[in-house]
Amino acid sequence: MPRITIPVAREHVAVGRKRVDKGVVRVRKSTQQRTQDIDIPLSREEVEVERVRMHRVCDAPTPARREGDVLVVPVFEEIVTVHRQWVLKEEIRVRTRTVKTRHRERVVVRDEQAQVEREPARKR
């Protein structure tokens, strides 16, 4: 029987990583200031108090009441006589009203912008 030689081969693979410079990116940020006028509506409530003398005899005290946009708060005084009677001494009228004004002011606001520059990698 003839002898046959069979060659045997072996392959070897080496895997690795290598850093490759692909380019440079520069980012520049700049800030600009500008003056901006603001105009906003403001509101506030003012209270007006009016005292109205009444001096009227009543059977019993009455609670506060509303008459439109006016809150009427009765103020009583009890006077002791041969018989007791309620005398409406005064009413306090409290009116609420809304006053609208405008507020103007100059304010400084900032606005940032970024510029991006790309440079290709240098050939070696």
C-alpha positions as CSV (number, residue, x, y, z in Angstrom):
1,M,0.0,0.0,0.0
2,P,1.4,3.3,-1.0
3,R,1.9,5.9,1.6
4,I,-0.1,9.1,1.1
5,T,0.9,12.3,2.8
6,I,-2.0,14.7,3.5
7,P,-0.9,18.3,4.3
8,V,-2.7,19.8,7.3
9,A,-3.1,23.6,7.4
10,R,-4.1,25.8,10.3
11,E,-5.3,29.3,10.1
12,H,-5.1,31.8,12.8
13,V,-7.1,35.1,13.1
14,A,-6.1,38.0,15.3
15,V,-8.9,40.6,16.0
16,G,-8.1,44.0,17.4
17,R,-9.0,47.6,17.3
18,K,-7.1,50.6,16.3
19,R,-8.0,54.3,16.7
20,V,-8.3,56.2,13.4
21,D,-8.4,60.0,13.3
22,K,-11.3,61.0,11.0
23,G,-11.2,64.7,11.6
24,V,-11.7,67.5,14.1
25,V,-14.8,69.3,15.2
26,R,-14.7,72.7,16.8
27,V,-17.7,74.3,18.5
28,R,-17.7,78.0,19.3
29,K,-20.4,79.5,21.4
30,S,-21.0,83.2,21.4
31,T,-23.5,85.3,23.4
32,Q,-25.2,88.5,22.2
33,Q,-27.1,90.8,24.3
34,R,-30.1,92.8,23.1
35,T,-32.5,95.2,24.7
36,Q,-36.1,94.2,24.6
37,D,-39.1,96.3,25.6
38,I,-41.8,94.5,27.6
39,D,-45.3,95.7,27.9
40,I,-47.5,93.6,30.2
41,P,-51.0,94.3,31.7
42,L,-51.1,94.5,35.5
43,S,-54.2,94.6,37.6
44,R,-54.8,95.4,41.3
45,E,-57.8,95.7,43.4
46,E,-58.6,98.9,45.4
47,V,-61.0,99.0,48.3
48,E,-63.1,102.1,48.9
49,V,-64.8,102.4,52.3
50,E,-67.7,104.7,52.8
51,R,-69.3,105.2,56.2
52,V,-73.0,106.1,56.1
53,R,-74.7,107.4,59.3
54,M,-78.0,105.8,59.8
55,H,-79.4,106.1,63.4
56,R,-82.4,104.0,62.6
57,V,-84.3,101.8,65.2
58,C,-84.4,98.1,64.2
59,D,-86.1,95.1,65.8
60,A,-82.9,92.9,65.6
61,P,-79.4,93.1,64.1
62,T,-79.2,92.1,60.4
63,P,-76.3,90.3,58.8
64,A,-74.0,91.8,56.2
65,R,-75.3,91.8,52.6
66,R,-74.3,92.5,49.1
67,E,-75.8,95.3,46.9
68,G,-74.3,94.8,43.5
69,D,-70.5,95.1,43.9
70,V,-70.9,96.7,47.3
71,L,-70.6,94.8,50.6
72,V,-72.8,96.5,53.2
73,V,-71.7,95.7,56.8
74,P,-74.2,97.0,59.4
75,V,-72.8,98.3,62.7
76,F,-75.3,98.2,65.6
77,E,-75.4,99.7,69.0
78,E,-77.7,98.4,71.7
79,I,-79.2,101.1,73.8
80,V,-80.9,100.1,77.1
81,T,-84.1,102.1,77.8
82,V,-87.4,101.1,79.4
83,H,-87.6,98.8,76.4
84,R,-84.8,97.6,74.2
85,Q,-84.6,98.5,70.6
86,W,-82.0,98.2,67.9
87,V,-80.7,101.4,66.4
88,L,-78.9,101.1,63.1
89,K,-76.0,103.4,63.8
90,E,-74.2,103.2,60.5
91,E,-73.5,101.0,57.5
92,I,-70.0,100.5,56.1
93,R,-70.0,100.1,52.4
94,V,-67.0,98.3,51.0
95,R,-66.7,98.4,47.2
96,T,-64.1,96.5,45.3
97,R,-62.9,97.6,41.9
98,T,-60.2,96.4,39.6
99,V,-57.7,98.9,38.3
100,K,-55.8,97.9,35.2
101,T,-52.5,99.5,34.3
102,R,-49.6,98.7,32.0
103,H,-46.1,98.2,33.1
104,R,-43.3,99.1,30.7
105,E,-39.6,98.3,31.3
106,R,-36.5,97.8,29.3
107,V,-34.8,94.5,30.0
108,V,-31.6,92.9,28.7
109,V,-32.0,89.4,27.3
110,R,-29.2,87.1,26.1
111,D,-29.2,84.9,23.0
112,E,-26.5,82.2,22.6
113,Q,-25.5,80.8,19.2
114,A,-23.1,78.0,18.4
115,Q,-20.9,77.6,15.3
116,V,-19.6,74.2,14.3
117,E,-16.6,73.8,12.1
118,R,-15.3,70.5,10.8
119,E,-11.8,69.8,9.6
120,P,-10.9,66.6,7.8
121,A,-8.2,64.4,9.2
122,R,-4.6,65.1,8.1
123,K,-3.1,62.5,5.8
124,R,0.0,60.7,7.2
